[in-house]
Each structure stands twice: as C-alpha cells, then as structure tokens.
Amino acid sequence: MTDNSNAPWPTELRVSKDRKTLTIAFNTDESHELSAEYLRVCSPSAEVKGHAPSQKKTVPGKRLVEIIKIEPVGNYAVRIHFDDMHNSGIFSWTYLHELANDRKKHWIGYLKELEDKGFSRD
C-alpha cells in the first residue's frame, strides 16, 4: 500500500459563478484557479488520454466549456461534469495538483498539438 500522507490534499474546491473556473486550495497553503477549458482538455479519461500514450487525443473547440458540477469519488478524487456532457474523467488530488503546478507545460503542449493538427480552441 502506498503512503500518501505527505501528498497534497484539497482543503477547498469551488466552482466560480460563471462556471468557467475551478478554484482549488491545498493543505500546502497553495491555491490555484484552473479554467474549465484547461480541465476539460486535460481530462484523465480514456476518451482523452486513451489506454496508451499513442492513443492520446487532442480535444479542440472547448474554449467556452463550463463546469456543471463536481462530485467526490471516494476520498481521493472528484469527477467533473462539463456542459458538453463529458464526465468520465476522475481527477485525483495528485493529478489536480500536477495540473495546477505544471499548468504552463500542459497548456503550451496542448496549444502546440492544436496547431500541429490544424485544430482551434473555438
């Protein structure tokens, strides 16, 4: 069994009134705002990630996506429901922390994938 006692743990999850941003605070005194678009295109679902790195999909056209709701999954993650009806990704606390701290790397990579494939955020 893995000891996650030192892993970052969320102390607050809040969806903005316009449903475009998830604010997440961790027990490490960090607080991050993650856009719905960013969370949607980085969803850990098989639909986006595939079952192997070669199956990863680039998801275009999500600039205006919104978060409908978030629901707990056990005590280790949340499922985020988006208004495009995507809800199969389970965002672990560790993955949310990674998305928050490596946002620039993930976002630049996503924008490059869009450009390389001739896709748009709109």
Backbone as XML, in Angstrom:
<?xml version="1.0"?>
<chain id="A" units="angstrom">
  <residue number="1" name="MET">
    <atom name="N" x="0.843" y="-1.181" z="0.000"/>
    <atom name="CA" x="0.000" y="0.000" z="0.000"/>
    <atom name="C" x="0.888" y="1.244" z="0.000"/>
  </residue>
  <residue number="2" name="THR">
    <atom name="N" x="0.545" y="2.218" z="-0.821"/>
    <atom name="CA" x="1.322" y="3.447" z="-0.930"/>
    <atom name="C" x="0.945" y="4.409" z="0.185"/>
  </residue>
  <residue number="3" name="ASP">
    <atom name="N" x="1.934" y="5.023" z="0.787"/>
    <atom name="CA" x="1.689" y="6.016" z="1.828"/>
    <atom name="C" x="1.566" y="7.384" z="1.181"/>
  </residue>
  <residue number="4" name="ASN">
    <atom name="N" x="0.364" y="7.938" z="1.182"/>
    <atom name="CA" x="0.116" y="9.251" z="0.599"/>
    <atom name="C" x="-0.049" y="10.329" z="1.661"/>
  </residue>
  <residue number="5" name="SER">
    <atom name="N" x="0.468" y="10.084" z="2.862"/>
    <atom name="CA" x="0.262" y="11.023" z="3.954"/>
    <atom name="C" x="0.902" y="12.385" z="3.691"/>
  </residue>
  <residue number="6" name="ASN">
    <atom name="N" x="1.915" y="12.433" z="2.838"/>
    <atom name="CA" x="2.551" y="13.709" z="2.506"/>
    <atom name="C" x="2.056" y="14.295" z="1.193"/>
  </residue>
  <residue number="7" name="ALA">
    <atom name="N" x="1.141" y="13.608" z="0.541"/>
    <atom name="CA" x="0.608" y="14.097" z="-0.734"/>
    <atom name="C" x="-0.284" y="15.308" z="-0.480"/>
  </residue>
  <residue number="8" name="PRO">
    <atom name="N" x="-0.291" y="16.271" z="-1.391"/>
    <atom name="CA" x="-1.178" y="17.426" z="-1.251"/>
    <atom name="C" x="-2.638" y="16.973" z="-1.171"/>
  </residue>
  <residue number="9" name="TRP">
    <atom name="N" x="-3.371" y="17.645" z="-0.324"/>
    <atom name="CA" x="-4.772" y="17.308" z="-0.076"/>
    <atom name="C" x="-5.601" y="18.577" z="-0.236"/>
  </residue>
  <residue number="10" name="PRO">
    <atom name="N" x="-6.709" y="18.536" z="-0.975"/>
    <atom name="CA" x="-7.507" y="19.752" z="-1.153"/>
    <atom name="C" x="-8.243" y="20.138" z="0.133"/>
  </residue>
  <residue number="11" name="THR">
    <atom name="N" x="-8.211" y="21.407" z="0.421"/>
    <atom name="CA" x="-8.972" y="21.915" z="1.562"/>
    <atom name="C" x="-10.207" y="22.669" z="1.095"/>
  </residue>
  <residue number="12" name="GLU">
    <atom name="N" x="-10.237" y="23.023" z="-0.199"/>
    <atom name="CA" x="-11.410" y="23.696" z="-0.766"/>
    <atom name="C" x="-11.436" y="23.473" z="-2.269"/>
  </residue>
  <residue number="13" name="LEU">
    <atom name="N" x="-12.625" y="23.200" z="-2.778"/>
    <atom name="CA" x="-12.890" y="23.145" z="-4.209"/>
    <atom name="C" x="-14.099" y="24.037" z="-4.447"/>
  </residue>
  <residue number="14" name="ARG">
    <atom name="N" x="-13.962" y="24.999" z="-5.348"/>
    <atom name="CA" x="-15.063" y="25.927" z="-5.582"/>
    <atom name="C" x="-15.179" y="26.238" z="-7.069"/>
  </residue>
  <residue number="15" name="VAL">
    <atom name="N" x="-16.377" y="26.071" z="-7.608"/>
    <atom name="CA" x="-16.652" y="26.434" z="-8.994"/>
    <atom name="C" x="-17.143" y="27.876" z="-9.001"/>
  </residue>
  <residue number="16" name="SER">
    <atom name="N" x="-16.594" y="28.673" z="-9.909"/>
    <atom name="CA" x="-16.984" y="30.079" z="-9.994"/>
    <atom name="C" x="-18.438" y="30.215" z="-10.443"/>
  </residue>
  <residue number="17" name="LYS">
    <atom name="N" x="-19.030" y="31.368" z="-10.177"/>
    <atom name="CA" x="-20.428" y="31.606" z="-10.538"/>
    <atom name="C" x="-20.672" y="31.466" z="-12.030"/>
  </residue>
  <residue number="18" name="ASP">
    <atom name="N" x="-19.671" y="31.849" z="-12.846"/>
    <atom name="CA" x="-19.844" y="31.730" z="-14.302"/>
    <atom name="C" x="-19.513" y="30.325" z="-14.805"/>
  </residue>
  <residue number="19" name="ARG">
    <atom name="N" x="-19.129" y="29.420" z="-13.901"/>
    <atom name="CA" x="-18.847" y="28.015" z="-14.177"/>
    <atom name="C" x="-17.648" y="27.812" z="-15.103"/>
  </residue>
  <residue number="20" name="LYS">
    <atom name="N" x="-16.782" y="28.812" z="-15.191"/>
    <atom name="CA" x="-15.626" y="28.752" z="-16.086"/>
    <atom name="C" x="-14.319" y="28.423" z="-15.358"/>
  </residue>
  <residue number="21" name="THR">
    <atom name="N" x="-14.346" y="28.412" z="-14.013"/>
    <atom name="CA" x="-13.111" y="28.252" z="-13.245"/>
    <atom name="C" x="-13.355" y="27.381" z="-12.023"/>
  </residue>
  <residue number="22" name="LEU">
    <atom name="N" x="-12.394" y="26.498" z="-11.763"/>
    <atom name="CA" x="-12.379" y="25.734" z="-10.521"/>
    <atom name="C" x="-11.231" y="26.275" z="-9.684"/>
  </residue>
  <residue number="23" name="THR">
    <atom name="N" x="-11.547" y="26.740" z="-8.483"/>
    <atom name="CA" x="-10.511" y="27.165" z="-7.546"/>
    <atom name="C" x="-10.285" y="26.004" z="-6.595"/>
  </residue>
  <residue number="24" name="ILE">
    <atom name="N" x="-9.020" y="25.657" z="-6.434"/>
    <atom name="CA" x="-8.677" y="24.560" z="-5.549"/>
    <atom name="C" x="-7.564" y="25.013" z="-4.608"/>
  </residue>
  <residue number="25" name="ALA">
    <atom name="N" x="-7.820" y="24.841" z="-3.317"/>
    <atom name="CA" x="-6.823" y="25.156" z="-2.295"/>
    <atom name="C" x="-6.337" y="23.832" z="-1.723"/>
  </residue>
  <residue number="26" name="PHE">
    <atom name="N" x="-5.036" y="23.769" z="-1.464"/>
    <atom name="CA" x="-4.432" y="22.562" z="-0.921"/>
    <atom name="C" x="-3.927" y="22.818" z="0.492"/>
  </residue>
  <residue number="27" name="ASN">
    <atom name="N" x="-3.705" y="21.737" z="1.220"/>
    <atom name="CA" x="-3.180" y="21.821" z="2.578"/>
    <atom name="C" x="-1.730" y="22.299" z="2.606"/>
  </residue>
  <residue number="28" name="THR">
    <atom name="N" x="-1.165" y="22.569" z="1.459"/>
    <atom name="CA" x="0.206" y="23.085" z="1.345"/>
    <atom name="C" x="0.207" y="24.612" z="1.269"/>
  </residue>
  <residue number="29" name="ASP">
    <atom name="N" x="-0.944" y="25.219" z="1.568"/>
    <atom name="CA" x="-1.142" y="26.673" z="1.504"/>
    <atom name="C" x="-1.089" y="27.208" z="0.078"/>
  </residue>
  <residue number="30" name="GLU">
    <atom name="N" x="-1.293" y="26.336" z="-0.901"/>
    <atom name="CA" x="-1.381" y="26.761" z="-2.289"/>
    <atom name="C" x="-2.850" y="26.912" z="-2.657"/>
  </residue>
  <residue number="31" name="SER">
    <atom name="N" x="-3.120" y="27.853" z="-3.536"/>
    <atom name="CA" x="-4.447" y="27.996" z="-4.107"/>
    <atom name="C" x="-4.272" y="28.265" z="-5.590"/>
  </residue>
  <residue number="32" name="HIS">
    <atom name="N" x="-5.067" y="27.575" z="-6.404"/>
    <atom name="CA" x="-4.936" y="27.684" z="-7.849"/>
    <atom name="C" x="-6.307" y="27.847" z="-8.478"/>
  </residue>
  <residue number="33" name="GLU">
    <atom name="N" x="-6.350" y="28.590" z="-9.565"/>
    <atom name="CA" x="-7.553" y="28.692" z="-10.376"/>
    <atom name="C" x="-7.275" y="27.977" z="-11.694"/>
  </residue>
  <residue number="34" name="LEU">
    <atom name="N" x="-8.088" y="26.980" z="-11.991"/>
    <atom name="CA" x="-7.931" y="26.201" z="-13.207"/>
    <atom name="C" x="-9.169" y="26.409" z="-14.074"/>
  </residue>
  <residue number="35" name="SER">
    <atom name="N" x="-8.958" y="26.777" z="-15.328"/>
    <atom name="CA" x="-10.098" y="27.041" z="-16.195"/>
    <atom name="C" x="-10.807" y="25.739" z="-16.564"/>
  </residue>
  <residue number="36" name="ALA">
    <atom name="N" x="-12.096" y="25.860" z="-16.828"/>
    <atom name="CA" x="-12.878" y="24.704" z="-17.261"/>
    <atom name="C" x="-12.294" y="24.142" z="-18.556"/>
  </residue>
  <residue number="37" name="GLU">
    <atom name="N" x="-11.885" y="25.010" z="-19.463"/>
    <atom name="CA" x="-11.295" y="24.560" z="-20.724"/>
    <atom name="C" x="-10.047" y="23.723" z="-20.455"/>
  </residue>
  <residue number="38" name="TYR">
    <atom name="N" x="-9.169" y="24.213" z="-19.617"/>
    <atom name="CA" x="-7.927" y="23.502" z="-19.293"/>
    <atom name="C" x="-8.226" y="22.131" z="-18.686"/>
  </residue>
  <residue number="39" name="LEU">
    <atom name="N" x="-9.143" y="22.093" z="-17.728"/>
    <atom name="CA" x="-9.503" y="20.825" z="-17.102"/>
    <atom name="C" x="-10.121" y="19.866" z="-18.118"/>
  </residue>
  <residue number="40" name="ARG">
    <atom name="N" x="-10.948" y="20.397" z="-18.994"/>
    <atom name="CA" x="-11.621" y="19.532" z="-19.988"/>
    <atom name="C" x="-10.613" y="18.916" z="-20.953"/>
  </residue>
  <residue number="41" name="VAL">
    <atom name="N" x="-9.691" y="19.721" z="-21.462"/>
    <atom name="CA" x="-8.752" y="19.197" z="-22.466"/>
    <atom name="C" x="-7.668" y="18.331" z="-21.831"/>
  </residue>
  <residue number="42" name="CYS">
    <atom name="N" x="-7.495" y="18.443" z="-20.516"/>
    <atom name="CA" x="-6.523" y="17.603" z="-19.800"/>
    <atom name="C" x="-7.219" y="16.504" z="-18.998"/>
  </residue>
  <residue number="43" name="SER">
    <atom name="N" x="-8.459" y="16.222" z="-19.323"/>
    <atom name="CA" x="-9.207" y="15.199" z="-18.598"/>
    <atom name="C" x="-8.431" y="13.884" z="-18.564"/>
  </residue>
  <residue number="44" name="PRO">
    <atom name="N" x="-8.399" y="13.230" z="-17.401"/>
    <atom name="CA" x="-7.705" y="11.953" z="-17.307"/>
    <atom name="C" x="-8.534" y="10.776" z="-17.844"/>
  </residue>
  <residue number="45" name="SER">
    <atom name="N" x="-9.607" y="11.059" z="-18.539"/>
    <atom name="CA" x="-10.469" y="9.999" z="-19.061"/>
    <atom name="C" x="-9.801" y="9.214" z="-20.178"/>
  </residue>
  <residue number="46" name="ALA">
    <atom name="N" x="-10.270" y="8.010" z="-20.391"/>
    <atom name="CA" x="-9.773" y="7.192" z="-21.508"/>
    <atom name="C" x="-10.118" y="7.857" z="-22.836"/>
  </residue>
  <residue number="47" name="GLU">
    <atom name="N" x="-11.234" y="8.594" z="-22.869"/>
    <atom name="CA" x="-11.638" y="9.302" z="-24.093"/>
    <atom name="C" x="-10.567" y="10.286" z="-24.544"/>
  </residue>
  <residue number="48" name="VAL">
    <atom name="N" x="-9.890" y="10.930" z="-23.594"/>
    <atom name="CA" x="-8.862" y="11.924" z="-23.907"/>
    <atom name="C" x="-7.475" y="11.281" z="-23.872"/>
  </residue>
  <residue number="49" name="LYS">
    <atom name="N" x="-7.155" y="10.595" z="-22.806"/>
    <atom name="CA" x="-5.814" y="10.025" z="-22.619"/>
    <atom name="C" x="-5.597" y="8.741" z="-23.409"/>
  </residue>
  <residue number="50" name="GLY">
    <atom name="N" x="-6.699" y="8.036" z="-23.734"/>
    <atom name="CA" x="-6.553" y="6.736" z="-24.368"/>
    <atom name="C" x="-6.080" y="5.719" z="-23.345"/>
  </residue>
  <residue number="51" name="HIS">
    <atom name="N" x="-5.759" y="4.539" z="-23.831"/>
    <atom name="CA" x="-5.264" y="3.482" z="-22.945"/>
    <atom name="C" x="-3.753" y="3.315" z="-23.070"/>
  </residue>
  <residue number="52" name="ALA">
    <atom name="N" x="-3.163" y="4.120" z="-23.948"/>
    <atom name="CA" x="-1.710" y="4.129" z="-24.149"/>
    <atom name="C" x="-1.341" y="5.512" z="-24.686"/>
  </residue>
  <residue number="53" name="PRO">
    <atom name="N" x="-0.104" y="5.962" z="-24.481"/>
    <atom name="CA" x="0.290" y="7.296" z="-24.961"/>
    <atom name="C" x="-0.008" y="7.526" z="-26.444"/>
  </residue>
  <residue number="54" name="SER">
    <atom name="N" x="0.088" y="6.486" z="-27.254"/>
    <atom name="CA" x="-0.167" y="6.641" z="-28.695"/>
    <atom name="C" x="-1.642" y="6.876" z="-28.999"/>
  </residue>
  <residue number="55" name="GLN">
    <atom name="N" x="-2.518" y="6.644" z="-28.025"/>
    <atom name="CA" x="-3.953" y="6.828" z="-28.225"/>
    <atom name="C" x="-4.457" y="8.179" z="-27.720"/>
  </residue>
  <residue number="56" name="LYS">
    <atom name="N" x="-3.567" y="9.008" z="-27.194"/>
    <atom name="CA" x="-3.976" y="10.311" z="-26.655"/>
    <atom name="C" x="-4.637" y="11.147" z="-27.746"/>
  </residue>
  <residue number="57" name="LYS">
    <atom name="N" x="-5.753" y="11.792" z="-27.385"/>
    <atom name="CA" x="-6.487" y="12.608" z="-28.338"/>
    <atom name="C" x="-6.365" y="14.080" z="-27.982"/>
  </residue>
  <residue number="58" name="THR">
    <atom name="N" x="-6.290" y="14.907" z="-29.006"/>
    <atom name="CA" x="-6.326" y="16.353" z="-28.825"/>
    <atom name="C" x="-7.782" y="16.771" z="-28.948"/>
  </residue>
  <residue number="59" name="VAL">
    <atom name="N" x="-8.288" y="17.473" z="-27.943"/>
    <atom name="CA" x="-9.695" y="17.854" z="-27.900"/>
    <atom name="C" x="-9.816" y="19.328" z="-28.261"/>
  </residue>
  <residue number="60" name="PRO">
    <atom name="N" x="-10.294" y="19.635" z="-29.478"/>
    <atom name="CA" x="-10.438" y="21.037" z="-29.882"/>
    <atom name="C" x="-11.802" y="21.603" z="-29.479"/>
  </residue>
  <residue number="61" name="GLY">
    <atom name="N" x="-11.941" y="22.918" z="-29.655"/>
    <atom name="CA" x="-13.245" y="23.571" z="-29.534"/>
    <atom name="C" x="-13.834" y="23.637" z="-28.156"/>
  </residue>
  <residue number="62" name="LYS">
    <atom name="N" x="-13.017" y="23.760" z="-27.126"/>
    <atom name="CA" x="-13.540" y="23.755" z="-25.753"/>
    <atom name="C" x="-13.351" y="25.087" z="-25.027"/>
  </residue>
  <residue number="63" name="ARG">
    <atom name="N" x="-13.088" y="26.160" z="-25.768"/>
    <atom name="CA" x="-12.860" y="27.469" z="-25.145"/>
    <atom name="C" x="-14.032" y="27.896" z="-24.255"/>
  </residue>
  <residue number="64" name="LEU">
    <atom name="N" x="-15.250" y="27.577" z="-24.648"/>
    <atom name="CA" x="-16.428" y="28.051" z="-23.919"/>
    <atom name="C" x="-17.045" y="27.010" z="-22.982"/>
  </residue>
  <residue number="65" name="VAL">
    <atom name="N" x="-16.383" y="25.860" z="-22.815"/>
    <atom name="CA" x="-16.945" y="24.815" z="-21.965"/>
    <atom name="C" x="-17.090" y="25.312" z="-20.527"/>
  </residue>
  <residue number="66" name="GLU">
    <atom name="N" x="-18.107" y="24.791" z="-19.854"/>
    <atom name="CA" x="-18.364" y="25.161" z="-18.459"/>
    <atom name="C" x="-18.450" y="23.915" z="-17.596"/>
  </residue>
  <residue number="67" name="ILE">
    <atom name="N" x="-18.243" y="24.119" z="-16.310"/>
    <atom name="CA" x="-18.369" y="23.043" z="-15.326"/>
    <atom name="C" x="-19.797" y="23.055" z="-14.805"/>
  </residue>
  <residue number="68" name="ILE">
    <atom name="N" x="-20.477" y="21.942" z="-14.941"/>
    <atom name="CA" x="-21.847" y="21.821" z="-14.433"/>
    <atom name="C" x="-21.827" y="21.502" z="-12.945"/>
  </residue>
  <residue number="69" name="LYS">
    <atom name="N" x="-20.988" y="20.516" z="-12.576"/>
    <atom name="CA" x="-20.874" y="20.147" z="-11.159"/>
    <atom name="C" x="-19.612" y="19.335" z="-10.956"/>
  </residue>
  <residue number="70" name="ILE">
    <atom name="N" x="-19.234" y="19.225" z="-9.697"/>
    <atom name="CA" x="-18.149" y="18.323" z="-9.311"/>
    <atom name="C" x="-18.718" y="17.406" z="-8.231"/>
  </residue>
  <residue number="71" name="GLU">
    <atom name="N" x="-18.281" y="16.165" z="-8.267"/>
    <atom name="CA" x="-18.758" y="15.225" z="-7.252"/>
    <atom name="C" x="-17.585" y="14.404" z="-6.732"/>
  </residue>
  <residue number="72" name="PRO">
    <atom name="N" x="-17.587" y="14.115" z="-5.441"/>
    <atom name="CA" x="-16.491" y="13.338" z="-4.869"/>
    <atom name="C" x="-16.486" y="11.906" z="-5.381"/>
  </residue>
  <residue number="73" name="VAL">
    <atom name="N" x="-15.289" y="11.360" z="-5.509"/>
    <atom name="CA" x="-15.086" y="9.947" z="-5.830"/>
    <atom name="C" x="-14.229" y="9.405" z="-4.693"/>
  </residue>
  <residue number="74" name="GLY">
    <atom name="N" x="-14.860" y="8.682" z="-3.805"/>
    <atom name="CA" x="-14.159" y="8.215" z="-2.612"/>
    <atom name="C" x="-13.580" y="9.399" z="-1.862"/>
  </residue>
  <residue number="75" name="ASN">
    <atom name="N" x="-12.407" y="9.213" z="-1.309"/>
    <atom name="CA" x="-11.744" y="10.329" z="-0.615"/>
    <atom name="C" x="-10.444" y="10.709" z="-1.326"/>
  </residue>
  <residue number="76" name="TYR">
    <atom name="N" x="-10.359" y="10.371" z="-2.612"/>
    <atom name="CA" x="-9.114" y="10.600" z="-3.335"/>
    <atom name="C" x="-9.259" y="11.408" z="-4.619"/>
  </residue>
  <residue number="77" name="ALA">
    <atom name="N" x="-10.493" y="11.750" z="-5.012"/>
    <atom name="CA" x="-10.661" y="12.380" z="-6.325"/>
    <atom name="C" x="-12.030" y="13.030" z="-6.459"/>
  </residue>
  <residue number="78" name="VAL">
    <atom name="N" x="-12.215" y="13.715" z="-7.595"/>
    <atom name="CA" x="-13.520" y="14.248" z="-7.985"/>
    <atom name="C" x="-13.778" y="13.919" z="-9.448"/>
  </residue>
  <residue number="79" name="ARG">
    <atom name="N" x="-15.044" y="13.827" z="-9.759"/>
    <atom name="CA" x="-15.484" y="13.706" z="-11.146"/>
    <atom name="C" x="-16.052" y="15.075" z="-11.517"/>
  </residue>
  <residue number="80" name="ILE">
    <atom name="N" x="-15.567" y="15.608" z="-12.621"/>
    <atom name="CA" x="-16.031" y="16.918" z="-13.071"/>
    <atom name="C" x="-16.986" y="16.706" z="-14.243"/>
  </residue>
  <residue number="81" name="HIS">
    <atom name="N" x="-18.163" y="17.285" z="-14.121"/>
    <atom name="CA" x="-19.176" y="17.214" z="-15.182"/>
    <atom name="C" x="-19.124" y="18.526" z="-15.960"/>
  </residue>
  <residue number="82" name="PHE">
    <atom name="N" x="-18.902" y="18.419" z="-17.266"/>
    <atom name="CA" x="-18.824" y="19.590" z="-18.138"/>
    <atom name="C" x="-20.105" y="19.723" z="-18.950"/>
  </residue>
  <residue number="83" name="ASP">
    <atom name="N" x="-20.376" y="20.937" z="-19.429"/>
    <atom name="CA" x="-21.624" y="21.160" z="-20.152"/>
    <atom name="C" x="-21.652" y="20.546" z="-21.550"/>
  </residue>
  <residue number="84" name="ASP">
    <atom name="N" x="-20.527" y="19.981" z="-22.008"/>
    <atom name="CA" x="-20.535" y="19.237" z="-23.277"/>
    <atom name="C" x="-20.838" y="17.754" z="-23.014"/>
  </residue>
  <residue number="85" name="MET">
    <atom name="N" x="-21.269" y="17.468" z="-21.784"/>
    <atom name="CA" x="-21.679" y="16.147" z="-21.309"/>
    <atom name="C" x="-20.509" y="15.207" z="-21.040"/>
  </residue>
  <residue number="86" name="HIS">
    <atom name="N" x="-19.281" y="15.700" z="-21.105"/>
    <atom name="CA" x="-18.130" y="14.872" z="-20.731"/>
    <atom name="C" x="-18.081" y="14.800" z="-19.207"/>
  </residue>
  <residue number="87" name="ASN">
    <atom name="N" x="-17.971" y="13.586" z="-18.678"/>
    <atom name="CA" x="-17.885" y="13.432" z="-17.221"/>
    <atom name="C" x="-17.190" y="12.138" z="-16.821"/>
  </residue>
  <residue number="88" name="SER">
    <atom name="N" x="-16.417" y="11.569" z="-17.730"/>
    <atom name="CA" x="-15.821" y="10.265" z="-17.429"/>
    <atom name="C" x="-14.418" y="10.360" z="-16.825"/>
  </residue>
  <residue number="89" name="GLY">
    <atom name="N" x="-13.875" y="11.552" z="-16.694"/>
    <atom name="CA" x="-12.549" y="11.690" z="-16.100"/>
    <atom name="C" x="-12.620" y="11.773" z="-14.590"/>
  </residue>
  <residue number="90" name="ILE">
    <atom name="N" x="-11.779" y="11.009" z="-13.933"/>
    <atom name="CA" x="-11.690" y="11.075" z="-12.471"/>
    <atom name="C" x="-10.380" y="11.784" z="-12.139"/>
  </residue>
  <residue number="91" name="PHE">
    <atom name="N" x="-10.502" y="12.975" z="-11.563"/>
    <atom name="CA" x="-9.358" y="13.832" z="-11.256"/>
    <atom name="C" x="-8.907" y="13.563" z="-9.830"/>
  </residue>
  <residue number="92" name="SER">
    <atom name="N" x="-7.820" y="12.818" z="-9.680"/>
    <atom name="CA" x="-7.285" y="12.550" z="-8.339"/>
    <atom name="C" x="-6.688" y="13.838" z="-7.779"/>
  </residue>
  <residue number="93" name="TRP">
    <atom name="N" x="-6.524" y="13.880" z="-6.473"/>
    <atom name="CA" x="-5.907" y="15.059" z="-5.844"/>
    <atom name="C" x="-4.502" y="15.257" z="-6.395"/>
  </residue>
  <residue number="94" name="THR">
    <atom name="N" x="-3.774" y="14.169" z="-6.597"/>
    <atom name="CA" x="-2.416" y="14.253" z="-7.131"/>
    <atom name="C" x="-2.417" y="14.832" z="-8.543"/>
  </residue>
  <residue number="95" name="TYR">
    <atom name="N" x="-3.363" y="14.379" z="-9.373"/>
    <atom name="CA" x="-3.427" y="14.876" z="-10.746"/>
    <atom name="C" x="-3.832" y="16.359" z="-10.776"/>
  </residue>
  <residue number="96" name="LEU">
    <atom name="N" x="-4.784" y="16.752" z="-9.949"/>
    <atom name="CA" x="-5.166" y="18.170" z="-9.881"/>
    <atom name="C" x="-3.981" y="19.028" z="-9.440"/>
  </residue>
  <residue number="97" name="HIS">
    <atom name="N" x="-3.215" y="18.518" z="-8.491"/>
    <atom name="CA" x="-2.037" y="19.246" z="-8.016"/>
    <atom name="C" x="-1.014" y="19.374" z="-9.148"/>
  </residue>
  <residue number="98" name="GLU">
    <atom name="N" x="-0.823" y="18.294" z="-9.904"/>
    <atom name="CA" x="0.082" y="18.344" z="-11.055"/>
    <atom name="C" x="-0.408" y="19.347" z="-12.099"/>
  </residue>
  <residue number="99" name="LEU">
    <atom name="N" x="-1.701" y="19.310" z="-12.412"/>
    <atom name="CA" x="-2.249" y="20.261" z="-13.390"/>
    <atom name="C" x="-2.040" y="21.698" z="-12.923"/>
  </residue>
  <residue number="100" name="ALA">
    <atom name="N" x="-2.197" y="21.935" z="-11.641"/>
    <atom name="CA" x="-2.021" y="23.283" z="-11.096"/>
    <atom name="C" x="-0.566" y="23.729" z="-11.176"/>
  </residue>
  <residue number="101" name="ASN">
    <atom name="N" x="0.341" y="22.846" z="-10.810"/>
    <atom name="CA" x="1.751" y="23.230" z="-10.735"/>
    <atom name="C" x="2.494" y="23.156" z="-12.061"/>
  </residue>
  <residue number="102" name="ASP">
    <atom name="N" x="1.985" y="22.371" z="-12.996"/>
    <atom name="CA" x="2.620" y="22.247" z="-14.308"/>
    <atom name="C" x="1.732" y="22.822" z="-15.409"/>
  </residue>
  <residue number="103" name="ARG">
    <atom name="N" x="0.918" y="23.794" z="-15.045"/>
    <atom name="CA" x="-0.061" y="24.354" z="-15.980"/>
    <atom name="C" x="0.586" y="24.865" z="-17.252"/>
  </residue>
  <residue number="104" name="LYS">
    <atom name="N" x="1.666" y="25.621" z="-17.126"/>
    <atom name="CA" x="2.304" y="26.208" z="-18.306"/>
    <atom name="C" x="2.746" y="25.116" z="-19.276"/>
  </residue>
  <residue number="105" name="LYS">
    <atom name="N" x="3.393" y="24.071" z="-18.756"/>
    <atom name="CA" x="3.870" y="22.972" z="-19.601"/>
    <atom name="C" x="2.708" y="22.278" z="-20.305"/>
  </residue>
  <residue number="106" name="HIS">
    <atom name="N" x="1.654" y="21.953" z="-19.552"/>
    <atom name="CA" x="0.498" y="21.275" z="-20.142"/>
    <atom name="C" x="-0.189" y="22.160" z="-21.180"/>
  </residue>
  <residue number="107" name="TRP">
    <atom name="N" x="-0.361" y="23.438" z="-20.848"/>
    <atom name="CA" x="-1.093" y="24.342" z="-21.735"/>
    <atom name="C" x="-0.319" y="24.585" z="-23.032"/>
  </residue>
  <residue number="108" name="ILE">
    <atom name="N" x="0.979" y="24.827" z="-22.929"/>
    <atom name="CA" x="1.799" y="25.044" z="-24.126"/>
    <atom name="C" x="1.774" y="23.781" z="-24.994"/>
  </residue>
  <residue number="109" name="GLY">
    <atom name="N" x="1.868" y="22.622" z="-24.379"/>
    <atom name="CA" x="1.797" y="21.368" z="-25.125"/>
    <atom name="C" x="0.466" y="21.213" z="-25.842"/>
  </residue>
  <residue number="110" name="TYR">
    <atom name="N" x="-0.617" y="21.571" z="-25.156"/>
    <atom name="CA" x="-1.953" y="21.491" z="-25.762"/>
    <atom name="C" x="-2.067" y="22.436" z="-26.956"/>
  </residue>
  <residue number="111" name="LEU">
    <atom name="N" x="-1.619" y="23.684" z="-26.790"/>
    <atom name="CA" x="-1.698" y="24.653" z="-27.889"/>
    <atom name="C" x="-0.871" y="24.194" z="-29.085"/>
  </residue>
  <residue number="112" name="LYS">
    <atom name="N" x="0.272" y="23.585" z="-28.824"/>
    <atom name="CA" x="1.114" y="23.070" z="-29.921"/>
    <atom name="C" x="0.411" y="21.925" z="-30.637"/>
  </residue>
  <residue number="113" name="GLU">
    <atom name="N" x="-0.222" y="21.019" z="-29.882"/>
    <atom name="CA" x="-0.973" y="19.916" z="-30.501"/>
    <atom name="C" x="-2.086" y="20.463" z="-31.393"/>
  </residue>
  <residue number="114" name="LEU">
    <atom name="N" x="-2.808" y="21.475" z="-30.900"/>
    <atom name="CA" x="-3.871" y="22.088" z="-31.704"/>
    <atom name="C" x="-3.300" y="22.612" z="-33.018"/>
  </residue>
  <residue number="115" name="GLU">
    <atom name="N" x="-2.220" y="23.373" z="-32.910"/>
    <atom name="CA" x="-1.600" y="23.968" z="-34.090"/>
    <atom name="C" x="-1.118" y="22.891" z="-35.060"/>
  </residue>
  <residue number="116" name="ASP">
    <atom name="N" x="-0.433" y="21.885" z="-34.540"/>
    <atom name="CA" x="0.097" y="20.820" z="-35.384"/>
    <atom name="C" x="-1.002" y="20.072" z="-36.146"/>
  </residue>
  <residue number="117" name="LYS">
    <atom name="N" x="-2.184" y="19.970" z="-35.535"/>
    <atom name="CA" x="-3.275" y="19.214" z="-36.145"/>
    <atom name="C" x="-4.269" y="20.113" z="-36.884"/>
  </residue>
  <residue number="118" name="GLY">
    <atom name="N" x="-3.997" y="21.433" z="-36.879"/>
    <atom name="CA" x="-4.892" y="22.354" z="-37.577"/>
    <atom name="C" x="-6.223" y="22.543" z="-36.863"/>
  </residue>
  <residue number="119" name="PHE">
    <atom name="N" x="-6.222" y="22.333" z="-35.540"/>
    <atom name="CA" x="-7.437" y="22.493" z="-34.740"/>
    <atom name="C" x="-7.474" y="23.878" z="-34.109"/>
  </residue>
  <residue number="120" name="SER">
    <atom name="N" x="-8.642" y="24.206" z="-33.539"/>
    <atom name="CA" x="-8.843" y="25.505" z="-32.892"/>
    <atom name="C" x="-9.433" y="25.307" z="-31.508"/>
  </residue>
  <residue number="121" name="ARG">
    <atom name="N" x="-9.248" y="26.285" z="-30.637"/>
    <atom name="CA" x="-9.868" y="26.267" z="-29.315"/>
    <atom name="C" x="-11.352" y="26.585" z="-29.423"/>
  </residue>
  <residue number="122" name="ASP">
    <atom name="N" x="-11.769" y="27.183" z="-30.524"/>
    <atom name="CA" x="-13.187" y="27.582" z="-30.692"/>
    <atom name="C" x="-14.051" y="26.505" z="-31.318"/>
  </residue>
</chain>
